[in-house]
Structure formats: structure tokens, C-alpha cells
């Protein structure tokens, strides 16, 4: 009887301690702020690829650079969603499909506002398409900053987006440090 009681208590101990240990492993992985902390540096990499083309100013290449910048920010956003958010939130879509659907609305609105012929006459032109093409990237920038703020508030308040070094890097990607 004592042996059975001992085995039973030992089994209960394993039952109750194992899930707590496993949950703390999952929780610590979820709480790892590294990706959120480094969003400005990841954004910087996207920015530095597009910036020389933006400075050149030729409409076609600028639109392509806007698209590449948007795609790069989209990849970062998807990684953040996958790491810090439940993918159940996006069902039946994947996080990428969910974001792309939102970007379609942003793009449609931007192109309607910038290129509607009634509104833009007599000053219509590809410059307005170039401006509209940048709105998806701007939307993703805001989203990334909002997600970083939310995640860092929960995990690493020392790097909140209102801290000087994070803010400076966000506002001027060329001034980012090598790492946070």
C-alpha cells in the first residue's frame, strides 16, 4: 500500500510539474523580445535597398523600389505575427494572406485617391501612381511599429519605441546601430 501511495504521489508530481516546465519553456520562447527589439534594424535593411532608387526619382524604378520595400516589410510583419500571435486569429487565412488582404484595401484606397481622373485633372501623371505605390509600405511601417510597441511593453520595456535609440533608428534608418 505504501509503495502504491508513493508511486501515485510521484506520478502526480510528474503530472503537475511536467506541464508547468513545458509551459514555461513555451512562455519564455514566446516572450523572447529579440525579433520585436530588432524591427528597426530589419526595416533598415529594407530601407537601404530601396533608398538609392528613391533618391534617383525615376517613376518606374521608384514604383518597383516601393514594391520591393513593401515585400520586405511584409516578410518582417509575417515573421512577427508568426512568433508573437496565435495563427488561429487569422483563420481560415495564413498570416501572410491576412496581411495581403489588408494591403489590397490600402492600395485600392491610395490609388483611388491619387489617380482618380476627375480629381487629378489637369495634373494627372505617373507621379501620383508613384505616391500611391508607397502607401502599402507606410501602412506596414505603422503596423510594425505598433506591434513592436505592444510586444516590448510586455517583454522588454527598456526598448520601448519611445526610447531615444529606438526612436532615432526608426525615424532615420541610416542612423541605426549595428544591434540593440
C-alpha positions in Angstrom: 0.0 0.0 0.0 2.8 2.5 0.9 4.6 1.6 -2.3 1.4 2.2 -4.3 0.9 5.5 -2.5 4.5 6.5 -3.2 4.2 5.7 -6.9 0.9 7.6 -7.0 2.3 10.7 -5.4 5.4 10.5 -7.6 3.2 10.2 -10.7 1.1 13.2 -9.6 4.3 15.1 -9.1 5.4 14.4 -12.6 2.0 15.1 -13.9 1.8 18.5 -12.3 5.5 19.5 -12.7 6.0 18.5 -16.4 3.2 20.7 -17.9 4.5 23.7 -15.8 8.0 23.1 -17.0 6.8 22.7 -20.6 4.6 25.7 -20.4 7.4 27.9 -19.0 9.6 26.8 -22.0 6.9 27.8 -24.4 6.2 31.0 -22.5 9.9 32.0 -22.5 10.1 31.4 -26.2 7.0 33.5 -26.8 8.3 36.2 -24.5 11.7 36.5 -26.3 11.7 40.1 -27.4 14.7 39.8 -29.9 12.6 40.0 -33.0 10.5 42.9 -31.8 13.6 44.7 -30.4 15.3 44.5 -33.8 12.4 45.5 -36.0 14.1 48.9 -36.7 17.3 47.1 -37.9 15.3 44.7 -40.1 13.4 47.7 -41.5 16.8 49.4 -42.0 17.9 46.6 -44.3 14.7 47.0 -46.4 15.2 50.8 -46.5 18.8 50.7 -47.5 18.0 48.6 -50.6 15.3 51.0 -51.7 16.8 54.4 -50.7 19.2 54.8 -53.7 16.4 54.1 -56.1 14.1 56.5 -54.3 16.7 59.2 -54.5 17.1 58.7 -58.2 13.4 59.6 -58.6 12.6 57.9 -61.9 8.9 56.9 -61.7 9.1 53.3 -62.9 12.1 52.3 -60.7 10.6 54.1 -57.7 7.4 52.2 -58.0 9.4 48.9 -58.2 11.5 50.0 -55.2 8.3 50.8 -53.3 7.1 47.3 -54.1 10.3 45.7 -53.0 10.3 47.7 -49.8 6.7 46.7 -49.2 7.5 43.0 -49.8 10.5 43.2 -47.4 8.3 44.8 -44.7 5.6 42.2 -45.3 8.1 39.4 -44.7 9.1 41.0 -41.4 5.4 41.5 -40.4 4.6 37.9 -41.2 7.6 36.8 -39.0 6.3 38.9 -36.2 2.8 37.6 -36.5 4.1 34.0 -36.6 6.3 34.5 -33.5 4.1 36.6 -31.2 0.5 36.0 -32.3 -1.8 33.0 -32.5 -2.2 31.9 -36.1 -5.8 31.0 -35.1 -6.6 34.7 -35.2 -6.2 34.7 -39.0 -8.0 31.5 -39.9 -9.0 30.5 -42.5 -6.1 32.6 -43.9 -2.5 32.4 -43.1 -0.9 35.4 -41.5 0.6 36.4 -44.9 -2.7 36.0 -46.7 -4.4 38.0 -44.0 -1.9 40.9 -44.3 -2.0 40.8 -48.1 -5.8 41.1 -48.0 -5.5 44.2 -45.8 -2.9 45.7 -48.1 -5.3 45.3 -51.1 -7.6 47.7 -49.3 -4.8 50.2 -48.6 -3.6 50.0 -52.1 -7.1 50.4 -53.6 -7.8 53.4 -51.5 -4.4 55.0 -52.2 -4.7 54.6 -56.0 -8.3 55.8 -56.0 -7.3 59.0 -54.1 -4.1 59.6 -56.0 -5.1 58.7 -59.6 -8.9 59.4 -59.9 -9.1 61.3 -63.1 -11.9 63.6 -62.1 -9.8 64.8 -59.1 -6.4 64.9 -60.6 -7.1 66.7 -63.9 -5.3 68.6 -65.3 -2.3 67.4 -63.2 -2.6 63.6 -63.7 0.5 61.6 -64.2 2.7 58.7 -63.2 4.0 60.7 -60.2 0.6 60.1 -58.5 1.0 56.3 -59.1 4.4 56.5 -57.6 3.0 58.2 -54.5 0.1 55.7 -54.2 2.6 52.8 -54.5 4.3 53.9 -51.3 1.2 53.7 -49.2 1.4 49.9 -48.6 4.9 50.3 -47.2 3.8 53.2 -45.0 0.9 51.0 -43.7 3.3 48.2 -42.9 5.8 50.6 -41.2 3.0 51.8 -38.8 1.8 48.2 -38.2 5.4 47.0 -37.4 5.9 49.9 -35.0 2.5 49.2 -33.3 3.3 45.5 -32.9 6.8 46.3 -31.6 5.4 48.7 -29.0 2.8 46.1 -27.9 5.4 43.2 -27.7 8.1 45.3 -26.0 5.6 46.6 -23.5 5.1 43.0 -22.4 8.6 41.8 -22.6 11.4 44.4 -22.6 10.3 47.9 -21.6 13.8 49.2 -21.8 13.5 49.2 -25.6 10.0 50.7 -26.0 9.6 52.6 -29.2 9.7 55.9 -27.4 13.2 55.3 -26.1 15.7 57.6 -27.8 17.9 55.0 -29.6 14.9 53.0 -30.9 13.1 56.2 -32.0 16.1 57.7 -33.7 16.7 54.5 -35.6 13.1 54.2 -36.6 12.9 57.8 -37.8 16.3 57.7 -39.6 17.1 54.1 -40.6 20.6 55.1 -41.8 21.5 56.0 -38.2 20.6 52.6 -36.7 23.3 50.9 -34.5 24.6 47.5 -35.6 22.4 45.9 -32.9 20.2 46.7 -30.0 
